[in-house]
């Protein structure tokens, strides 16, 4: 089978296509014939030696990638929920070595969900790591009626967070750039703030705020949260202790979340996709051979929604 191999961290040219053997599956795994995969910022960061490269460096050479949709080719002896020919999707083995940049993937069956018939493989692959991140952050931290603020609300995690917060009954405000205001409104935001025209200093009074830019705007966003509220971010490696101390004085809880593979959560995402409550935005689709170019695109930090690779 074909796969992209990373022998050492570096730029996109370090991703090399190679011919390797199909993976063997364990008793609790299925073999997926890949139809689409999704690219995330953590993919590019890990490729460059940051992200979660430190967790994986002892396993070089690496096959990156965690998001997959495809068709079950074989099932392990203990697998009862899937059979050959089923269409499935999920985020596999994150934050471990999942090896998704390949034509076939061995995946734990309990981390997958059945792909809704009405959803394409590309749309399903897009609704994995980013959607799970948004869900796993929001579900335990917000309730119906909360005023929720989503930074980078047109991005991968952000555009799912807007929709999921609405599903959970919150009043949602998205922060985005001028060119994405209409898009963020179209996916269900009750209010949209254009950061080009509205200073952060004027944004106040939210019960919960999510910085989905891995800490880049966290301090500015912190003032938008009311005393006693919650501020959440994605892992960035930044020293949050000084900000944590300041927020403690206001009884603001600061947290961050590293998404985990979870089949139950994946099935909730599948249900929302099937019902039409959740709509992934796929801004770019690349062929498998063009995967390094997809890494260049994700590194711009200006992607609307998700970038997907079609096999």
C-alpha positions as CSV (number, residue, x, y, z in Angstrom):
1,X,0.0,0.0,0.0
2,X,1.0,3.6,-0.4
3,X,1.7,5.8,2.7
4,X,3.5,9.0,3.6
5,X,6.5,8.4,5.8
6,X,8.2,11.0,8.0
7,X,11.8,9.8,8.8
8,X,12.8,13.0,10.6
9,X,11.0,16.2,11.5
10,X,11.2,19.2,9.2
11,X,9.4,20.9,6.4
12,X,6.8,19.5,4.1
13,X,9.4,17.9,1.8
14,X,10.2,15.5,4.7
15,X,6.9,13.8,3.9
16,X,7.8,11.0,1.5
17,X,5.4,8.7,-0.3
18,X,6.5,5.0,0.0
19,X,5.2,1.5,-0.7
20,X,4.8,-0.5,2.5
21,X,3.0,-3.6,3.8
22,X,-0.7,-3.4,4.9
23,X,-1.0,-3.2,8.7
24,X,-2.0,-6.3,10.6
25,X,-5.0,-5.9,12.9
26,X,-5.5,-7.0,16.5
27,X,-8.5,-8.9,17.8
28,X,-10.2,-5.6,18.8
29,X,-9.4,-3.7,15.6
30,X,-10.7,-3.3,12.0
31,X,-8.8,-2.7,8.8
32,X,-10.1,0.3,7.0
33,X,-9.6,1.0,3.3
34,X,-9.1,4.7,3.5
35,X,-11.4,6.9,1.4
36,X,-10.6,10.3,3.0
37,X,-8.4,11.7,5.8
38,X,-8.4,15.1,7.4
39,X,-5.5,17.5,8.1
40,X,-5.2,19.4,11.4
41,X,-2.8,22.0,12.7
42,X,-1.4,19.4,15.0
43,X,-0.3,17.3,12.0
44,X,1.8,20.1,10.7
45,X,3.2,21.0,14.1
46,X,4.2,17.4,14.7
47,X,5.8,17.0,11.3
48,X,8.0,20.0,12.1
49,X,9.1,18.6,15.5
50,X,6.6,20.3,17.7
51,X,3.0,19.3,18.5
52,X,3.1,15.8,19.9
53,X,6.3,14.8,18.2
54,X,7.9,14.4,21.6
55,X,5.4,11.6,22.3
56,X,6.2,9.8,19.0
57,X,9.9,10.4,18.4
58,X,11.0,7.0,19.6
59,X,8.8,5.4,16.9
60,X,10.5,7.0,13.9
61,X,9.9,6.7,11.0
62,X,6.3,8.0,11.5
63,X,3.1,7.8,9.6
64,X,1.2,10.9,10.7
65,X,-2.5,11.4,10.7
66,X,-5.4,10.5,13.0
67,X,-8.6,11.4,11.1
68,X,-10.1,8.8,8.8
69,X,-13.2,7.7,6.9
70,X,-13.4,4.6,4.8
71,X,-14.7,1.0,4.3
72,X,-14.1,-1.9,6.7
73,X,-11.9,-4.4,4.9
74,X,-11.4,-6.9,7.7
75,X,-12.4,-7.3,11.4
76,X,-10.7,-8.7,14.4
77,X,-12.0,-11.8,16.2
78,X,-13.5,-9.8,19.1
79,X,-15.2,-7.1,16.9
80,X,-19.0,-7.4,16.9
81,X,-20.2,-3.9,16.0
82,X,-18.7,-3.8,12.5
83,X,-18.5,-6.1,9.5
84,X,-16.7,-6.1,6.2
85,X,-18.1,-3.5,3.9
86,X,-19.3,-1.1,6.6
87,X,-18.6,2.6,6.1
88,X,-17.0,4.1,9.2
89,X,-15.1,7.2,10.4
90,X,-13.3,8.4,13.5
91,X,-10.2,9.9,15.1
92,X,-7.9,7.0,15.8
93,X,-5.4,6.5,18.6
94,X,-4.9,10.1,19.4
95,X,-2.5,11.2,20.8
96,X,-0.5,8.0,19.9
97,X,0.8,6.7,16.6
98,X,-2.3,6.1,14.5
99,X,-0.7,6.0,11.0
100,X,-3.6,7.5,9.1
101,X,-1.6,8.8,6.1
102,X,-2.0,5.5,4.3
103,X,-4.3,3.6,2.0
104,X,-5.2,1.1,4.8
105,X,-5.4,1.8,8.6
106,X,-5.7,-0.5,11.5
107,X,-8.1,1.1,14.0
108,X,-9.6,0.1,17.3
109,X,-13.3,-0.7,16.6
110,X,-14.4,1.1,19.8
111,X,-13.0,4.5,18.5
112,X,-15.1,4.5,15.4
113,X,-18.7,5.3,14.4
114,X,-20.8,4.2,11.4
115,X,-20.7,6.9,8.7
116,X,-24.2,8.2,8.0
117,X,-25.3,7.3,4.5
118,X,-26.2,11.0,3.8
119,X,-22.6,12.1,4.6
120,X,-19.8,11.8,2.1
121,X,-16.4,10.3,3.1
122,X,-14.8,13.7,2.8
123,X,-17.4,15.3,5.1
124,X,-17.1,12.5,7.6
125,X,-13.3,12.7,7.7
126,X,-13.6,16.4,8.4
127,X,-15.9,15.7,11.4
128,X,-13.3,13.9,13.6
129,X,-10.5,15.5,15.6
130,X,-11.8,19.1,15.3
131,X,-15.4,18.1,16.1
132,X,-14.4,15.9,19.0
133,X,-12.2,18.7,20.4
134,X,-15.1,21.1,20.4
135,X,-17.5,18.6,21.9
136,X,-15.2,17.4,24.6
137,X,-14.5,20.9,25.7
138,X,-18.1,22.2,25.6
139,X,-20.1,19.3,26.9
140,X,-18.8,19.5,30.5
141,X,-18.3,23.2,30.7
142,X,-21.5,24.9,29.3
143,X,-25.2,24.7,29.9
144,X,-28.3,25.9,28.2
145,X,-28.6,29.7,28.3
146,X,-24.9,30.4,28.9
147,X,-23.3,33.2,26.9
148,X,-20.5,31.5,25.0
149,X,-17.7,33.2,23.0
150,X,-15.8,31.3,20.4
151,X,-12.5,32.8,19.1
152,X,-11.4,31.8,15.6
153,X,-15.0,30.8,15.0
154,X,-14.5,30.1,11.2
155,X,-11.6,27.6,11.8
156,X,-11.6,23.9,12.2
157,X,-12.4,23.6,15.9
158,X,-14.1,27.0,16.0
159,X,-16.8,26.3,13.4
160,X,-17.7,23.0,15.1
161,X,-17.7,24.8,18.5
162,X,-20.2,27.4,17.3
163,X,-22.6,24.7,16.1
164,X,-22.2,22.4,19.1
165,X,-22.7,25.2,21.6
166,X,-25.9,26.1,19.8
167,X,-27.0,22.4,19.9
168,X,-26.3,22.5,23.7
169,X,-28.6,25.5,24.1
170,X,-26.1,28.3,24.5
171,X,-26.3,31.9,23.2
172,X,-23.2,31.9,20.9
173,X,-21.0,34.7,19.8
174,X,-18.2,34.1,17.3
175,X,-15.1,36.2,16.8
176,X,-13.7,36.1,13.2
177,X,-12.3,38.2,10.4
178,X,-14.3,40.5,8.1
179,X,-14.4,38.0,5.3
180,X,-15.9,35.2,7.5
181,X,-18.6,37.2,9.3
182,X,-21.4,36.0,7.0
183,X,-20.1,32.4,7.2
184,X,-20.0,32.3,11.0
185,X,-23.6,33.7,11.1
186,X,-24.7,31.1,8.6
187,X,-23.6,28.2,10.8
188,X,-25.7,29.4,13.7
189,X,-23.9,32.1,15.7
190,X,-26.4,34.4,17.4
191,X,-23.8,37.2,17.2
192,X,-20.6,37.7,15.2
193,X,-17.7,40.1,16.2
194,X,-15.3,41.3,13.5
195,X,-12.0,41.6,15.2
196,X,-10.9,44.1,12.6
197,X,-13.4,46.6,13.7
198,X,-14.2,45.7,17.4
199,X,-11.4,46.0,20.0
200,X,-11.1,43.1,22.4
201,X,-11.2,45.6,25.2
202,X,-14.9,46.1,24.5
203,X,-15.9,42.4,24.7
204,X,-17.2,41.6,28.2
205,X,-19.6,39.5,30.2
206,X,-19.4,35.9,28.8
207,X,-19.9,32.8,30.9
208,X,-17.5,30.8,28.8
209,X,-14.9,31.6,26.2
210,X,-12.9,29.3,24.0
211,X,-9.6,30.3,22.4
212,X,-9.1,27.8,19.6
213,X,-5.8,29.5,18.5
214,X,-3.7,27.6,21.0
215,X,-3.1,30.5,23.3
216,X,-2.2,33.2,20.9
217,X,-5.1,35.5,22.0
218,X,-5.7,34.0,25.4
219,X,-4.8,37.0,27.5
220,X,-7.0,39.4,25.5
221,X,-9.8,36.9,25.5
222,X,-9.6,36.5,29.3
223,X,-11.1,39.9,29.9
224,X,-14.2,38.9,28.0
225,X,-15.1,36.3,30.7
226,X,-17.1,37.4,33.6
227,X,-15.9,36.9,37.2
228,X,-16.7,33.3,38.1
229,X,-16.7,32.2,34.4
230,X,-14.6,29.8,32.4
231,X,-11.8,30.3,29.9
232,X,-10.6,27.4,27.8
233,X,-7.8,27.0,25.3
234,X,-6.0,24.3,23.3
235,X,-2.6,22.9,24.3
236,X,0.2,25.2,23.2
237,X,3.2,24.7,25.5
238,X,3.0,28.3,26.7
239,X,3.5,29.2,30.3
240,X,0.0,29.9,31.6
241,X,0.9,30.3,35.3
242,X,1.0,34.1,35.3
243,X,-2.4,34.3,33.6
244,X,-3.7,31.6,35.9
245,X,-2.8,33.6,38.9
246,X,-4.5,36.7,37.6
247,X,-7.7,34.8,36.7
248,X,-7.7,33.1,40.2
249,X,-8.3,36.6,41.7
250,X,-11.5,36.8,39.6
251,X,-12.5,33.2,40.3
252,X,-12.2,32.5,36.5
253,X,-11.3,28.9,35.8
254,X,-8.7,28.4,33.1
255,X,-8.4,25.1,31.4
256,X,-7.0,23.4,28.4
257,X,-7.9,20.1,26.7
258,X,-6.0,17.6,24.6
259,X,-8.6,15.7,22.7
260,X,-8.9,11.9,23.2
261,X,-10.2,9.2,20.9
262,X,-13.6,8.1,22.1
263,X,-16.1,6.0,20.2
264,X,-19.1,7.2,22.3
265,X,-18.4,10.8,21.5
266,X,-17.8,9.9,17.9
267,X,-21.2,8.3,17.7
268,X,-22.8,11.5,19.1
269,X,-21.1,13.5,16.3
270,X,-22.4,10.9,13.8
271,X,-26.0,11.4,15.1
272,X,-25.7,15.2,14.7
273,X,-24.4,14.8,11.2
274,X,-27.2,12.4,10.3
275,X,-29.9,14.7,11.7
276,X,-28.4,17.7,9.9
277,X,-27.7,19.6,13.1
278,X,-23.9,19.6,12.4
279,X,-22.4,20.7,9.1
280,X,-18.7,20.4,8.5
281,X,-17.2,23.1,6.3
282,X,-14.6,21.6,3.9
283,X,-12.8,24.4,2.2
284,X,-10.2,22.4,0.3
285,X,-9.9,18.8,-0.9
286,X,-6.5,17.5,-2.1
287,X,-5.5,14.2,-3.8
288,X,-3.4,11.9,-1.7
289,X,-0.3,12.7,-3.7
290,X,-0.7,16.4,-2.9
291,X,-0.7,15.8,0.9
292,X,2.4,17.9,1.5
293,X,0.6,20.9,-0.2
294,X,-2.2,20.4,2.3
295,X,0.3,20.9,5.1
296,X,1.4,24.2,3.5
297,X,-2.2,25.3,3.5
298,X,-2.9,24.4,7.1
299,X,0.2,26.2,8.2
300,X,-1.2,29.6,6.9
301,X,-3.5,29.6,9.9
302,X,-6.3,31.1,7.7
303,X,-8.2,28.0,6.7
304,X,-12.0,28.2,6.8
305,X,-13.3,24.9,8.3
306,X,-11.3,21.8,7.3
307,X,-8.8,20.6,4.8
308,X,-9.4,17.0,3.5
309,X,-7.4,14.5,1.5
310,X,-9.3,12.2,-0.9
311,X,-7.9,8.7,-1.7
